[in-house]
Amino acid sequence: MDNAILTVQLATQDIEFIEQYAKHRGATVSELIKDYIQSLQVSQESSLHPDIQKITGIVPLDIDAKAAYYQRLLKKHQ
């Protein structure tokens, strides 16, 4: 993997915080940023398709979907 340099402007207190945070965890600031970016990529890859998100929650939680399905089949084939 090719590496590149990125310059980021942050408040001094934010820089001090992230440096201490990294030091406390035995990591570098670059490693923390890399790990965070990877977690964002995984999160984005595993998110639901927008059409699926639109229909999420339509079916009530207390319904027995399997029983309703079989009842529908019985009614259909009578």
N, CA, C and O atoms as a Maestro MAE file, in Angstrom:
{
 s_m_m2io_version
 :::
 2.0.0
}

f_m_ct {
 s_m_title
 :::
 protein
 m_atom[312] {
  # First column is atom index #
  i_m_mmod_type
  r_m_x_coord
  r_m_y_coord
  r_m_z_coord
  i_m_residue_number
  s_m_chain_name
  s_m_pdb_residue_name
  s_m_pdb_atom_name
  i_m_atomic_number
  :::
  1 25 0.845 -1.167 0.000 1 A "MET " " N  " 7
  2 3 0.000 0.000 0.000 1 A "MET " " CA " 6
  3 2 0.894 1.235 0.000 1 A "MET " " C  " 6
  4 15 1.858 1.319 0.761 1 A "MET " " O  " 8
  5 25 0.563 2.184 -0.857 2 A "ASP " " N  " 7
  6 3 1.300 3.438 -0.894 2 A "ASP " " CA " 6
  7 2 0.817 4.346 0.225 2 A "ASP " " C  " 6
  8 15 -0.378 4.410 0.517 2 A "ASP " " O  " 8
  9 25 1.741 5.034 0.839 3 A "ASN " " N  " 7
  10 3 1.398 5.993 1.880 3 A "ASN " " CA " 6
  11 2 1.563 7.400 1.345 3 A "ASN " " C  " 6
  12 15 2.400 7.650 0.478 3 A "ASN " " O  " 8
  13 25 0.773 8.306 1.857 4 A "ALA " " N  " 7
  14 3 0.857 9.714 1.491 4 A "ALA " " CA " 6
  15 2 0.801 10.533 2.774 4 A "ALA " " C  " 6
  16 15 0.388 10.040 3.823 4 A "ALA " " O  " 8
  17 25 1.214 11.762 2.675 5 A "ILE " " N  " 7
  18 3 1.201 12.654 3.832 5 A "ILE " " CA " 6
  19 2 -0.033 13.540 3.743 5 A "ILE " " C  " 6
  20 15 -0.352 14.078 2.683 5 A "ILE " " O  " 8
  21 25 -0.721 13.685 4.872 6 A "LEU " " N  " 7
  22 3 -1.905 14.528 4.962 6 A "LEU " " CA " 6
  23 2 -1.687 15.525 6.089 6 A "LEU " " C  " 6
  24 15 -1.329 15.141 7.203 6 A "LEU " " O  " 8
  25 25 -1.897 16.778 5.810 7 A "THR " " N  " 7
  26 3 -1.771 17.815 6.831 7 A "THR " " CA " 6
  27 2 -3.172 18.220 7.264 7 A "THR " " C  " 6
  28 15 -4.028 18.528 6.435 7 A "THR " " O  " 8
  29 25 -3.395 18.215 8.573 8 A "VAL " " N  " 7
  30 3 -4.703 18.556 9.126 8 A "VAL " " CA " 6
  31 2 -4.518 19.684 10.131 8 A "VAL " " C  " 6
  32 15 -3.604 19.646 10.955 8 A "VAL " " O  " 8
  33 25 -5.380 20.676 10.062 9 A "GLN " " N  " 7
  34 3 -5.316 21.776 11.015 9 A "GLN " " CA " 6
  35 2 -6.347 21.538 12.108 9 A "GLN " " C  " 6
  36 15 -7.545 21.435 11.842 9 A "GLN " " O  " 8
  37 25 -5.862 21.453 13.339 10 A "LEU " " N  " 7
  38 3 -6.719 21.237 14.500 10 A "LEU " " CA " 6
  39 2 -6.345 22.222 15.591 10 A "LEU " " C  " 6
  40 15 -5.252 22.789 15.589 10 A "LEU " " O  " 8
  41 25 -7.262 22.417 16.518 11 A "ALA " " N  " 7
  42 3 -6.972 23.252 17.680 11 A "ALA " " CA " 6
  43 2 -5.866 22.590 18.496 11 A "ALA " " C  " 6
  44 15 -5.770 21.364 18.547 11 A "ALA " " O  " 8
  45 25 -5.042 23.400 19.123 12 A "THR " " N  " 7
  46 3 -3.914 22.891 19.908 12 A "THR " " CA " 6
  47 2 -4.378 21.893 20.958 12 A "THR " " C  " 6
  48 15 -3.735 20.862 21.159 12 A "THR " " O  " 8
  49 25 -5.480 22.185 21.626 13 A "GLN " " N  " 7
  50 3 -5.967 21.272 22.676 13 A "GLN " " CA " 6
  51 2 -6.398 19.934 22.085 13 A "GLN " " C  " 6
  52 15 -6.251 18.900 22.738 13 A "GLN " " O  " 8
  53 25 -6.923 19.933 20.867 14 A "ASP " " N  " 7
  54 3 -7.301 18.676 20.219 14 A "ASP " " CA " 6
  55 2 -6.069 17.846 19.873 14 A "ASP " " C  " 6
  56 15 -6.071 16.624 20.022 14 A "ASP " " O  " 8
  57 25 -5.026 18.512 19.413 15 A "ILE " " N  " 7
  58 3 -3.775 17.818 19.087 15 A "ILE " " CA " 6
  59 2 -3.162 17.220 20.346 15 A "ILE " " C  " 6
  60 15 -2.713 16.074 20.343 15 A "ILE " " O  " 8
  61 25 -3.146 18.002 21.419 16 A "GLU " " N  " 7
  62 3 -2.598 17.500 22.684 16 A "GLU " " CA " 6
  63 2 -3.400 16.301 23.175 16 A "GLU " " C  " 6
  64 15 -2.835 15.319 23.656 16 A "GLU " " O  " 8
  65 25 -4.717 16.390 23.051 17 A "PHE " " N  " 7
  66 3 -5.566 15.287 23.488 17 A "PHE " " CA " 6
  67 2 -5.270 14.016 22.700 17 A "PHE " " C  " 6
  68 15 -5.055 12.957 23.290 17 A "PHE " " O  " 8
  69 25 -5.258 14.114 21.363 18 A "ILE " " N  " 7
  70 3 -5.075 12.905 20.552 18 A "ILE " " CA " 6
  71 2 -3.693 12.303 20.750 18 A "ILE " " C  " 6
  72 15 -3.532 11.084 20.699 18 A "ILE " " O  " 8
  73 25 -2.697 13.148 20.976 19 A "GLU " " N  " 7
  74 3 -1.351 12.629 21.238 19 A "GLU " " CA " 6
  75 2 -1.316 11.869 22.562 19 A "GLU " " C  " 6
  76 15 -0.718 10.796 22.641 19 A "GLU " " O  " 8
  77 25 -1.946 12.410 23.596 20 A "GLN " " N  " 7
  78 3 -2.000 11.726 24.892 20 A "GLN " " CA " 6
  79 2 -2.841 10.444 24.801 20 A "GLN " " C  " 6
  80 15 -2.486 9.414 25.374 20 A "GLN " " O  " 8
  81 25 -3.936 10.527 24.085 21 A "TYR " " N  " 7
  82 3 -4.810 9.366 23.894 21 A "TYR " " CA " 6
  83 2 -4.044 8.231 23.222 21 A "TYR " " C  " 6
  84 15 -4.124 7.079 23.648 21 A "TYR " " O  " 8
  85 25 -3.309 8.563 22.177 22 A "ALA " " N  " 7
  86 3 -2.524 7.559 21.454 22 A "ALA " " CA " 6
  87 2 -1.428 6.987 22.348 22 A "ALA " " C  " 6
  88 15 -1.218 5.774 22.388 22 A "ALA " " O  " 8
  89 25 -0.738 7.862 23.057 23 A "LYS " " N  " 7
  90 3 0.351 7.421 23.934 23 A "LYS " " CA " 6
  91 2 -0.176 6.475 25.015 23 A "LYS " " C  " 6
  92 15 0.443 5.454 25.316 23 A "LYS " " O  " 8
  93 25 -1.311 6.825 25.586 24 A "HIS " " N  " 7
  94 3 -1.918 6.011 26.646 24 A "HIS " " CA " 6
  95 2 -2.275 4.607 26.137 24 A "HIS " " C  " 6
  96 15 -2.249 3.644 26.905 24 A "HIS " " O  " 8
  97 25 -2.602 4.493 24.870 25 A "ARG " " N  " 7
  98 3 -2.983 3.206 24.280 25 A "ARG " " CA " 6
  99 2 -1.846 2.520 23.538 25 A "ARG " " C  " 6
  100 15 -2.045 1.470 22.928 25 A "ARG " " O  " 8
  101 25 -0.662 3.104 23.585 26 A "GLY " " N  " 7
  102 3 0.493 2.490 22.938 26 A "GLY " " CA " 6
  103 2 0.413 2.510 21.422 26 A "GLY " " C  " 6
  104 15 0.870 1.582 20.756 26 A "GLY " " O  " 8
  105 25 -0.164 3.560 20.887 27 A "ALA " " N  " 7
  106 3 -0.329 3.679 19.436 27 A "ALA " " CA " 6
  107 2 0.162 5.051 18.989 27 A "ALA " " C  " 6
  108 15 0.511 5.905 19.804 27 A "ALA " " O  " 8
  109 25 0.180 5.235 17.689 28 A "THR " " N  " 7
  110 3 0.506 6.549 17.141 28 A "THR " " CA " 6
  111 2 -0.788 7.216 16.684 28 A "THR " " C  " 6
  112 15 -1.814 6.557 16.507 28 A "THR " " O  " 8
  113 25 -0.724 8.517 16.498 29 A "VAL " " N  " 7
  114 3 -1.885 9.248 15.994 29 A "VAL " " CA " 6
  115 2 -2.266 8.710 14.615 29 A "VAL " " C  " 6
  116 15 -3.449 8.557 14.312 29 A "VAL " " O  " 8
  117 25 -1.281 8.427 13.793 30 A "SER " " N  " 7
  118 3 -1.551 7.881 12.456 30 A "SER " " CA " 6
  119 2 -2.290 6.547 12.543 30 A "SER " " C  " 6
  120 15 -3.208 6.296 11.762 30 A "SER " " O  " 8
  121 25 -1.897 5.695 13.482 31 A "GLU " " N  " 7
  122 3 -2.571 4.399 13.644 31 A "GLU " " CA " 6
  123 2 -4.023 4.589 14.077 31 A "GLU " " C  " 6
  124 15 -4.916 3.890 13.598 31 A "GLU " " O  " 8
  125 25 -4.256 5.537 14.982 32 A "LEU " " N  " 7
  126 3 -5.627 5.803 15.424 32 A "LEU " " CA " 6
  127 2 -6.493 6.277 14.264 32 A "LEU " " C  " 6
  128 15 -7.628 5.829 14.099 32 A "LEU " " O  " 8
  129 25 -5.950 7.182 13.469 33 A "ILE " " N  " 7
  130 3 -6.700 7.703 12.324 33 A "ILE " " CA " 6
  131 2 -6.956 6.598 11.309 33 A "ILE " " C  " 6
  132 15 -8.060 6.488 10.775 33 A "ILE " " O  " 8
  133 25 -5.942 5.777 11.039 34 A "LYS " " N  " 7
  134 3 -6.095 4.663 10.094 34 A "LYS " " CA " 6
  135 2 -7.181 3.700 10.572 34 A "LYS " " C  " 6
  136 15 -8.030 3.277 9.788 34 A "LYS " " O  " 8
  137 25 -7.152 3.353 11.868 35 A "ASP " " N  " 7
  138 3 -8.155 2.443 12.422 35 A "ASP " " CA " 6
  139 2 -9.557 3.037 12.320 35 A "ASP " " C  " 6
  140 15 -10.517 2.329 12.016 35 A "ASP " " O  " 8
  141 25 -9.669 4.335 12.575 36 A "TYR " " N  " 7
  142 3 -10.973 4.993 12.504 36 A "TYR " " CA " 6
  143 2 -11.502 4.982 11.071 36 A "TYR " " C  " 6
  144 15 -12.681 4.708 10.844 36 A "TYR " " O  " 8
  145 25 -10.642 5.277 10.120 37 A "ILE " " N  " 7
  146 3 -11.054 5.270 8.713 37 A "ILE " " CA " 6
  147 2 -11.492 3.868 8.293 37 A "ILE " " C  " 6
  148 15 -12.478 3.720 7.572 37 A "ILE " " O  " 8
  149 25 -10.772 2.841 8.735 38 A "GLN " " N  " 7
  150 3 -11.157 1.466 8.408 38 A "GLN " " CA " 6
  151 2 -12.511 1.117 9.015 38 A "GLN " " C  " 6
  152 15 -13.311 0.429 8.381 38 A "GLN " " O  " 8
  153 25 -12.779 1.582 10.240 39 A "SER " " N  " 7
  154 3 -14.077 1.300 10.860 39 A "SER " " CA " 6
  155 2 -15.202 2.006 10.108 39 A "SER " " C  " 6
  156 15 -16.307 1.474 10.009 39 A "SER " " O  " 8
  157 25 -14.932 3.196 9.578 40 A "LEU " " N  " 7
  158 3 -15.935 3.890 8.765 40 A "LEU " " CA " 6
  159 2 -16.223 3.123 7.482 40 A "LEU " " C  " 6
  160 15 -17.373 3.027 7.054 40 A "LEU " " O  " 8
  161 25 -15.178 2.580 6.872 41 A "GLN " " N  " 7
  162 3 -15.352 1.818 5.635 41 A "GLN " " CA " 6
  163 2 -16.170 0.559 5.885 41 A "GLN " " C  " 6
  164 15 -17.056 0.233 5.095 41 A "GLN " " O  " 8
  165 25 -15.890 -0.145 6.963 42 A "VAL " " N  " 7
  166 3 -16.638 -1.358 7.301 42 A "VAL " " CA " 6
  167 2 -18.091 -1.005 7.582 42 A "VAL " " C  " 6
  168 15 -19.002 -1.705 7.141 42 A "VAL " " O  " 8
  169 25 -18.306 0.081 8.316 43 A "SER " " N  " 7
  170 3 -19.656 0.520 8.635 43 A "SER " " CA " 6
  171 2 -20.437 0.849 7.372 43 A "SER " " C  " 6
  172 15 -21.610 0.496 7.252 43 A "SER " " O  " 8
  173 25 -19.795 1.517 6.441 44 A "GLN " " N  " 7
  174 3 -20.454 1.888 5.195 44 A "GLN " " CA " 6
  175 2 -20.767 0.659 4.352 44 A "GLN " " C  " 6
  176 15 -21.824 0.594 3.724 44 A "GLN " " O  " 8
  177 25 -19.872 -0.307 4.330 45 A "GLU " " N  " 7
  178 3 -20.072 -1.522 3.541 45 A "GLU " " CA " 6
  179 2 -21.209 -2.370 4.086 45 A "GLU " " C  " 6
  180 15 -21.902 -3.046 3.325 45 A "GLU " " O  " 8
  181 25 -21.405 -2.338 5.397 46 A "SER " " N  " 7
  182 3 -22.413 -3.203 5.995 46 A "SER " " CA " 6
  183 2 -23.756 -2.508 6.193 46 A "SER " " C  " 6
  184 15 -24.680 -3.108 6.742 46 A "SER " " O  " 8
  185 25 -23.882 -1.265 5.761 47 A "SER " " N  " 7
  186 3 -25.153 -0.572 5.937 47 A "SER " " CA " 6
  187 2 -26.195 -1.127 4.959 47 A "SER " " C  " 6
  188 15 -25.862 -1.650 3.896 47 A "SER " " O  " 8
  189 25 -27.438 -0.998 5.348 48 A "LEU " " N  " 7
  190 3 -28.531 -1.523 4.533 48 A "LEU " " CA " 6
  191 2 -28.790 -0.640 3.316 48 A "LEU " " C  " 6
  192 15 -28.545 0.566 3.338 48 A "LEU " " O  " 8
  193 25 -29.282 -1.260 2.273 49 A "HIS " " N  " 7
  194 3 -29.675 -0.529 1.070 49 A "HIS " " CA " 6
  195 2 -30.801 0.449 1.442 49 A "HIS " " C  " 6
  196 15 -31.650 0.107 2.266 49 A "HIS " " O  " 8
  197 25 -30.830 1.646 0.863 50 A "PRO " " N  " 7
  198 3 -31.860 2.638 1.199 50 A "PRO " " CA " 6
  199 2 -33.291 2.119 1.050 50 A "PRO " " C  " 6
  200 15 -34.161 2.489 1.839 50 A "PRO " " O  " 8
  201 25 -33.550 1.271 0.054 51 A "ASP " " N  " 7
  202 3 -34.898 0.717 -0.108 51 A "ASP " " CA " 6
  203 2 -35.274 -0.185 1.063 51 A "ASP " " C  " 6
  204 15 -36.431 -0.217 1.481 51 A "ASP " " O  " 8
  205 25 -34.302 -0.911 1.585 52 A "ILE " " N  " 7
  206 3 -34.550 -1.774 2.747 52 A "ILE " " CA " 6
  207 2 -34.775 -0.910 3.987 52 A "ILE " " C  " 6
  208 15 -35.642 -1.213 4.806 52 A "ILE " " O  " 8
  209 25 -34.002 0.157 4.127 53 A "GLN " " N  " 7
  210 3 -34.172 1.048 5.270 53 A "GLN " " CA " 6
  211 2 -35.568 1.672 5.284 53 A "GLN " " C  " 6
  212 15 -36.138 1.892 6.353 53 A "GLN " " O  " 8
  213 25 -36.122 1.959 4.099 54 A "LYS " " N  " 7
  214 3 -37.452 2.566 4.018 54 A "LYS " " CA " 6
  215 2 -38.528 1.646 4.585 54 A "LYS " " C  " 6
  216 15 -39.480 2.118 5.205 54 A "LYS " " O  " 8
  217 25 -38.386 0.335 4.378 55 A "ILE " " N  " 7
  218 3 -39.429 -0.592 4.826 55 A "ILE " " CA " 6
  219 2 -39.155 -1.172 6.207 55 A "ILE " " C  " 6
  220 15 -39.979 -1.912 6.745 55 A "ILE " " O  " 8
  221 25 -38.015 -0.845 6.776 56 A "THR " " N  " 7
  222 3 -37.691 -1.346 8.104 56 A "THR " " CA " 6
  223 2 -38.700 -0.805 9.114 56 A "THR " " C  " 6
  224 15 -38.953 0.398 9.169 56 A "THR " " O  " 8
  225 25 -39.265 -1.693 9.899 57 A "GLY " " N  " 7
  226 3 -40.205 -1.293 10.937 57 A "GLY " " CA " 6
  227 2 -41.659 -1.322 10.507 57 A "GLY " " C  " 6
  228 15 -42.536 -1.021 11.317 57 A "GLY " " O  " 8
  229 25 -41.948 -1.672 9.259 58 A "ILE " " N  " 7
  230 3 -43.334 -1.711 8.790 58 A "ILE " " CA " 6
  231 2 -44.107 -2.838 9.479 58 A "ILE " " C  " 6
  232 15 -45.255 -2.647 9.878 58 A "ILE " " O  " 8
  233 25 -43.492 -3.989 9.616 59 A "VAL " " N  " 7
  234 3 -44.140 -5.136 10.260 59 A "VAL " " CA " 6
  235 2 -44.023 -4.974 11.772 59 A "VAL " " C  " 6
  236 15 -42.925 -4.764 12.286 59 A "VAL " " O  " 8
  237 25 -45.143 -5.067 12.489 60 A "PRO " " N  " 7
  238 3 -45.088 -4.947 13.950 60 A "PRO " " CA " 6
  239 2 -44.189 -6.021 14.566 60 A "PRO " " C  " 6
  240 15 -44.106 -7.139 14.059 60 A "PRO " " O  " 8
  241 25 -43.528 -5.672 15.649 61 A "LEU " " N  " 7
  242 3 -42.594 -6.596 16.291 61 A "LEU " " CA " 6
  243 2 -43.291 -7.791 16.932 61 A "LEU " " C  " 6
  244 15 -42.684 -8.851 17.082 61 A "LEU " " O  " 8
  245 25 -44.563 -7.634 17.313 62 A "ASP " " N  " 7
  246 3 -45.249 -8.708 18.025 62 A "ASP " " CA " 6
  247 2 -45.934 -9.714 17.095 62 A "ASP " " C  " 6
  248 15 -46.637 -10.601 17.579 62 A "ASP " " O  " 8
  249 25 -45.754 -9.605 15.809 63 A "ILE " " N  " 7
  250 3 -46.391 -10.532 14.866 63 A "ILE " " CA " 6
  251 2 -45.530 -11.788 14.698 63 A "ILE " " C  " 6
  252 15 -44.301 -11.716 14.656 63 A "ILE " " O  " 8
  253 25 -46.198 -12.930 14.604 64 A "ASP " " N  " 7
  254 3 -45.500 -14.188 14.328 64 A "ASP " " CA " 6
  255 2 -45.495 -14.364 12.809 64 A "ASP " " C  " 6
  256 15 -46.448 -14.891 12.234 64 A "ASP " " O  " 8
  257 25 -44.425 -13.924 12.176 65 A "ALA " " N  " 7
  258 3 -44.350 -13.897 10.715 65 A "ALA " " CA " 6
  259 2 -44.492 -15.290 10.108 65 A "ALA " " C  " 6
  260 15 -45.138 -15.456 9.074 65 A "ALA " " O  " 8
  261 25 -43.898 -16.276 10.739 66 A "LYS " " N  " 7
  262 3 -43.960 -17.642 10.205 66 A "LYS " " CA " 6
  263 2 -45.397 -18.163 10.231 66 A "LYS " " C  " 6
  264 15 -45.864 -18.754 9.257 66 A "LYS " " O  " 8
  265 25 -46.092 -17.945 11.338 67 A "ALA " " N  " 7
  266 3 -47.478 -18.395 11.446 67 A "ALA " " CA " 6
  267 2 -48.364 -17.648 10.450 67 A "ALA " " C  " 6
  268 15 -49.242 -18.250 9.832 67 A "ALA " " O  " 8
  269 25 -48.145 -16.363 10.293 68 A "ALA " " N  " 7
  270 3 -48.929 -15.570 9.341 68 A "ALA " " CA " 6
  271 2 -48.695 -16.060 7.917 68 A "ALA " " C  " 6
  272 15 -49.627 -16.120 7.115 68 A "ALA " " O  " 8
  273 25 -47.469 -16.403 7.608 69 A "TYR " " N  " 7
  274 3 -47.127 -16.916 6.279 69 A "TYR " " CA " 6
  275 2 -47.862 -18.232 6.006 69 A "TYR " " C  " 6
  276 15 -48.458 -18.406 4.944 69 A "TYR " " O  " 8
  277 25 -47.817 -19.147 6.962 70 A "TYR " " N  " 7
  278 3 -48.481 -20.440 6.771 70 A "TYR " " CA " 6
  279 2 -49.999 -20.288 6.716 70 A "TYR " " C  " 6
  280 15 -50.661 -21.004 5.965 70 A "TYR " " O  " 8
  281 25 -50.551 -19.379 7.490 71 A "GLN " " N  " 7
  282 3 -51.993 -19.119 7.423 71 A "GLN " " CA " 6
  283 2 -52.375 -18.607 6.041 71 A "GLN " " C  " 6
  284 15 -53.400 -19.004 5.486 71 A "GLN " " O  " 8
  285 25 -51.555 -17.732 5.494 72 A "ARG " " N  " 7
  286 3 -51.798 -17.195 4.148 72 A "ARG " " CA " 6
  287 2 -51.739 -18.316 3.107 72 A "ARG " " C  " 6
  288 15 -52.565 -18.358 2.195 72 A "ARG " " O  " 8
  289 25 -50.772 -19.218 3.237 73 A "LEU " " N  " 7
  290 3 -50.671 -20.347 2.304 73 A "LEU " " CA " 6
  291 2 -51.886 -21.266 2.403 73 A "LEU " " C  " 6
  292 15 -52.426 -21.702 1.387 73 A "LEU " " O  " 8
  293 25 -52.309 -21.557 3.631 74 A "LEU " " N  " 7
  294 3 -53.486 -22.412 3.812 74 A "LEU " " CA " 6
  295 2 -54.720 -21.785 3.176 74 A "LEU " " C  " 6
  296 15 -55.489 -22.464 2.495 74 A "LEU " " O  " 8
  297 25 -54.905 -20.505 3.396 75 A "LYS " " N  " 7
  298 3 -56.058 -19.800 2.842 75 A "LYS " " CA " 6
  299 2 -55.991 -19.770 1.312 75 A "LYS " " C  " 6
  300 15 -57.010 -19.928 0.640 75 A "LYS " " O  " 8
  301 25 -54.810 -19.570 0.776 76 A "LYS " " N  " 7
  302 3 -54.620 -19.484 -0.674 76 A "LYS " " CA " 6
  303 2 -54.935 -20.811 -1.366 76 A "LYS " " C  " 6
  304 15 -55.492 -20.817 -2.464 76 A "LYS " " O  " 8
  305 25 -54.586 -21.929 -0.738 77 A "HIS " " N  " 7
  306 3 -54.704 -23.238 -1.388 77 A "HIS " " CA " 6
  307 2 -55.932 -24.030 -0.950 77 A "HIS " " C  " 6
  308 15 -55.975 -25.244 -1.152 77 A "HIS " " O  " 8
  309 25 -56.899 -23.398 -0.375 78 A "GLN " " N  " 7
  310 3 -58.135 -24.104 0.003 78 A "GLN " " CA " 6
  311 2 -59.104 -24.122 -1.138 78 A "GLN " " C  " 6
  312 15 -60.198 -24.670 -1.010 78 A "GLN " " O  " 8
  :::
 }
 m_bond[311] {
  # First column is bond index #
  i_m_from
  i_m_to
  i_m_order
  :::
  1 1 2 1
  2 2 3 1
  3 3 4 2
  4 3 5 1
  5 5 6 1
  6 6 7 1
  7 7 8 2
  8 7 9 1
  9 9 10 1
  10 10 11 1
  11 11 12 2
  12 11 13 1
  13 13 14 1
  14 14 15 1
  15 15 16 2
  16 15 17 1
  17 17 18 1
  18 18 19 1
  19 19 20 2
  20 19 21 1
  21 21 22 1
  22 22 23 1
  23 23 24 2
  24 23 25 1
  25 25 26 1
  26 26 27 1
  27 27 28 2
  28 27 29 1
  29 29 30 1
  30 30 31 1
  31 31 32 2
  32 31 33 1
  33 33 34 1
  34 34 35 1
  35 35 36 2
  36 35 37 1
  37 37 38 1
  38 38 39 1
  39 39 40 2
  40 39 41 1
  41 41 42 1
  42 42 43 1
  43 43 44 2
  44 43 45 1
  45 45 46 1
  46 46 47 1
  47 47 48 2
  48 47 49 1
  49 49 50 1
  50 50 51 1
  51 51 52 2
  52 51 53 1
  53 53 54 1
  54 54 55 1
  55 55 56 2
  56 55 57 1
  57 57 58 1
  58 58 59 1
  59 59 60 2
  60 59 61 1
  61 61 62 1
  62 62 63 1
  63 63 64 2
  64 63 65 1
  65 65 66 1
  66 66 67 1
  67 67 68 2
  68 67 69 1
  69 69 70 1
  70 70 71 1
  71 71 72 2
  72 71 73 1
  73 73 74 1
  74 74 75 1
  75 75 76 2
  76 75 77 1
  77 77 78 1
  78 78 79 1
  79 79 80 2
  80 79 81 1
  81 81 82 1
  82 82 83 1
  83 83 84 2
  84 83 85 1
  85 85 86 1
  86 86 87 1
  87 87 88 2
  88 87 89 1
  89 89 90 1
  90 90 91 1
  91 91 92 2
  92 91 93 1
  93 93 94 1
  94 94 95 1
  95 95 96 2
  96 95 97 1
  97 97 98 1
  98 98 99 1
  99 99 100 2
  100 99 101 1
  101 101 102 1
  102 102 103 1
  103 103 104 2
  104 103 105 1
  105 105 106 1
  106 106 107 1
  107 107 108 2
  108 107 109 1
  109 109 110 1
  110 110 111 1
  111 111 112 2
  112 111 113 1
  113 113 114 1
  114 114 115 1
  115 115 116 2
  116 115 117 1
  117 117 118 1
  118 118 119 1
  119 119 120 2
  120 119 121 1
  121 121 122 1
  122 122 123 1
  123 123 124 2
  124 123 125 1
  125 125 126 1
  126 126 127 1
  127 127 128 2
  128 127 129 1
  129 129 130 1
  130 130 131 1
  131 131 132 2
  132 131 133 1
  133 133 134 1
  134 134 135 1
  135 135 136 2
  136 135 137 1
  137 137 138 1
  138 138 139 1
  139 139 140 2
  140 139 141 1
  141 141 142 1
  142 142 143 1
  143 143 144 2
  144 143 145 1
  145 145 146 1
  146 146 147 1
  147 147 148 2
  148 147 149 1
  149 149 150 1
  150 150 151 1
  151 151 152 2
  152 151 153 1
  153 153 154 1
  154 154 155 1
  155 155 156 2
  156 155 157 1
  157 157 158 1
  158 158 159 1
  159 159 160 2
  160 159 161 1
  161 161 162 1
  162 162 163 1
  163 163 164 2
  164 163 165 1
  165 165 166 1
  166 166 167 1
  167 167 168 2
  168 167 169 1
  169 169 170 1
  170 170 171 1
  171 171 172 2
  172 171 173 1
  173 173 174 1
  174 174 175 1
  175 175 176 2
  176 175 177 1
  177 177 178 1
  178 178 179 1
  179 179 180 2
  180 179 181 1
  181 181 182 1
  182 182 183 1
  183 183 184 2
  184 183 185 1
  185 185 186 1
  186 186 187 1
  187 187 188 2
  188 187 189 1
  189 189 190 1
  190 190 191 1
  191 191 192 2
  192 191 193 1
  193 193 194 1
  194 194 195 1
  195 195 196 2
  196 195 197 1
  197 197 198 1
  198 198 199 1
  199 199 200 2
  200 199 201 1
  201 201 202 1
  202 202 203 1
  203 203 204 2
  204 203 205 1
  205 205 206 1
  206 206 207 1
  207 207 208 2
  208 207 209 1
  209 209 210 1
  210 210 211 1
  211 211 212 2
  212 211 213 1
  213 213 214 1
  214 214 215 1
  215 215 216 2
  216 215 217 1
  217 217 218 1
  218 218 219 1
  219 219 220 2
  220 219 221 1
  221 221 222 1
  222 222 223 1
  223 223 224 2
  224 223 225 1
  225 225 226 1
  226 226 227 1
  227 227 228 2
  228 227 229 1
  229 229 230 1
  230 230 231 1
  231 231 232 2
  232 231 233 1
  233 233 234 1
  234 234 235 1
  235 235 236 2
  236 235 237 1
  237 237 238 1
  238 238 239 1
  239 239 240 2
  240 239 241 1
  241 241 242 1
  242 242 243 1
  243 243 244 2
  244 243 245 1
  245 245 246 1
  246 246 247 1
  247 247 248 2
  248 247 249 1
  249 249 250 1
  250 250 251 1
  251 251 252 2
  252 251 253 1
  253 253 254 1
  254 254 255 1
  255 255 256 2
  256 255 257 1
  257 257 258 1
  258 258 259 1
  259 259 260 2
  260 259 261 1
  261 261 262 1
  262 262 263 1
  263 263 264 2
  264 263 265 1
  265 265 266 1
  266 266 267 1
  267 267 268 2
  268 267 269 1
  269 269 270 1
  270 270 271 1
  271 271 272 2
  272 271 273 1
  273 273 274 1
  274 274 275 1
  275 275 276 2
  276 275 277 1
  277 277 278 1
  278 278 279 1
  279 279 280 2
  280 279 281 1
  281 281 282 1
  282 282 283 1
  283 283 284 2
  284 283 285 1
  285 285 286 1
  286 286 287 1
  287 287 288 2
  288 287 289 1
  289 289 290 1
  290 290 291 1
  291 291 292 2
  292 291 293 1
  293 293 294 1
  294 294 295 1
  295 295 296 2
  296 295 297 1
  297 297 298 1
  298 298 299 1
  299 299 300 2
  300 299 301 1
  301 301 302 1
  302 302 303 1
  303 303 304 2
  304 303 305 1
  305 305 306 1
  306 306 307 1
  307 307 308 2
  308 307 309 1
  309 309 310 1
  310 310 311 1
  311 311 312 2
  :::
 }
}
